[in-house]
Amino acid sequence: QQPVHHRARPLGEKAPSCYRREKVSAYMEQQIITILKGVLVAAGFPEHSIATQTAAGQTVFQIESKDSRYFIGMHGETLKAIDHVVKKMAEKQGMAEAMFVIDVDGYRARQIKELEQKAIIMAERARSFQYDVELTPMSSYERLIIHSVLAQAPNIKTESRGEGRDRRVVIRYIAAT
């Protein structure tokens, strides 16, 4: 499989609307909280509260609960589904470009830290042994984290290969010139 290369936009040309994202305004935040509460009540989730915070330029809607396993599910599948449904509902209400993520008791934050550590370890392996390291298939969000963490790493370049659920990050060693 050949890596996908994107054409660079001329300076000043705006990104297509599907790539433009904006921070969540106070009004949007209230709307998203209302949507999230509605989804959780309709799905019959146990007692919870919702707090907001900002991380990496996006608003995090933190669901706090005594028993987070109901919200997270097996391998985070329930949390991903909640996030997807809330984003689709927000999109229908005109908030398609809002940058936000749903988290439960810091689950996604811990996942991101683990991914960052894995990226750094694998980049060191690629640099030490001077060969490419291919990671396991990941979601687009997880791949974005890997690319971001290693964007400034010396002698390292990252690219995505594969298609669909089999898409993965390859960490390439680039010899110093």
N, C-alpha and C positions, 0 to 999 in steps of 0.2 A: 504494500500500500504506500502510495506517495503522500507525504504530508500536504495539508491544505495550506496554500499561501493566499493571503488576502491582499487585494490591491490597495495601495495607500491612497487616501483621499488628498486632493490638492489642498494646500494651506487655505484655510478659511471656509472650505466646504463643510457643511454640517453633516453629522452622521445621520443615517436613516433613522426614522423615529423608533424603530424596533431596538436600536442600540442606545438611544438617548435615555438617560435615567436622571431623575431629579430627587433631591432630598424630600423627605416627607414633611409637609407643613403641619402646623398645629391642627388645622381643620382636617387634613387627611388622616392625621394620627387618631383623632377622635372617631372618624368614620371607620377606619380599619379596626380599632378596638371594638366598635359596635358590631362589625361583621364577624370578628373573631369570637366575641362572646356569643353571638347568635349561633355560629357553627358549633361551638362547644356545648351549648345548651341543647341544641337539636340532636347532637350525637350522644347525649346522655353522659358526658364526662363528669367525674366527681368534682367536688368543691375546689375552686382555684381562684387565683387573683392574677391580674395582668399588669406588668410594669413595663416601662419603655426606657431604653437607653440607646446611645449611639456608639457604633463600633465600625471602624473601617469605612466611614462615609455613608453608612446605611443605618436605618433605625431598626433596632432589635425589639420585638415584642416578646417579652419574657413571661411565659406562663409559669406561675409558681404554685406548687401543689404539694400536699403531704405525700402523695403517692404518684410520682411522675411516670411510672412504668405504663400506666394506661394511656398517657399522652404520647409517649415515645414509641411504644410497640417494638416488635422484633426488628432489630438492626435499624431502628429509626424510621421504619416504614409509615407508621401512623403519623408521626411528626411531619414527614415529607408530604403526606396526603393532606394534612391540615394546612400546611404552608401553601400547597398548590391550590386548594379550594379557596382559601382566603384571597390569594393573589388573583385568581380568576374572577371572584366576586368583586374585588376592588377595581379590576380592569373594566368590568361591566358598568361600574359607577364612575368611570372617567379618570381613574387613577392608574392607568396602564404603565405610566413611566415612573411610578414611585419606587424608590429603592428601600426595601425592607425585608426582614427575615423573621420567621417565627422560631422561638427557641423554648425549651422546657428545662427549667432548673439548671441552665448552663450546659446542657447536653451538646449542642452544636459548638459552643465555645471550646469544650474539651476536644471534640472531634477536630476542630480547626488546629488546635495546638498540636495534636498528634500528627496531623497531616504536615504541618510545618516542620516538625522534628524529623519525620520520615523523609521529606524533601531534602533537608540539609544532610542527613546521613547518606542518602542515595547519591547526592551530588558529590560528597566526599569520596564515596566509593568510585564514582565515575572518574573523578580527578586522580585518585590514588592509583587505580588500575588502568587508567587512560582508555576506557571503553564506554560504550553507550549502555545505559541502564534503562530497561523498559519496565514500567510500573504496571500493576494490575489495572483492569478496566475501572473507570471512575465516572461519576456524574460530571456534568459540565461545571457545576459549582466547585467540586473538589479539584478538577483540573485547573480551574482559574486560580485557586489558592496556590497550587504547586507552581504554576507559571509566575504568579506574583512574587512568591517567596524567593524564587531563583532568578528573577529578572536581572539583578545586578551582581549575581555570583560570578567571580572570575573564572575564565576557561570553561564555562558551562552555558549551554543553550538548551532550551526546552522546546518541544513540539508535540502536537497531538497527532496520533495515528489511529487508523481503524474507523469503523462506522458504528453508529447506533450504540447499543449497550456494550459493545466490544471496544469502544474508543478509550484510548489510554495515553498517558504522557510518556515520552521518551526523553530522558536526560542525557544529552550528548556532551562528550568531552570535546572541547575545541582547543587544539594546541596553541600555545602563546606564540605570537609572531614577532 
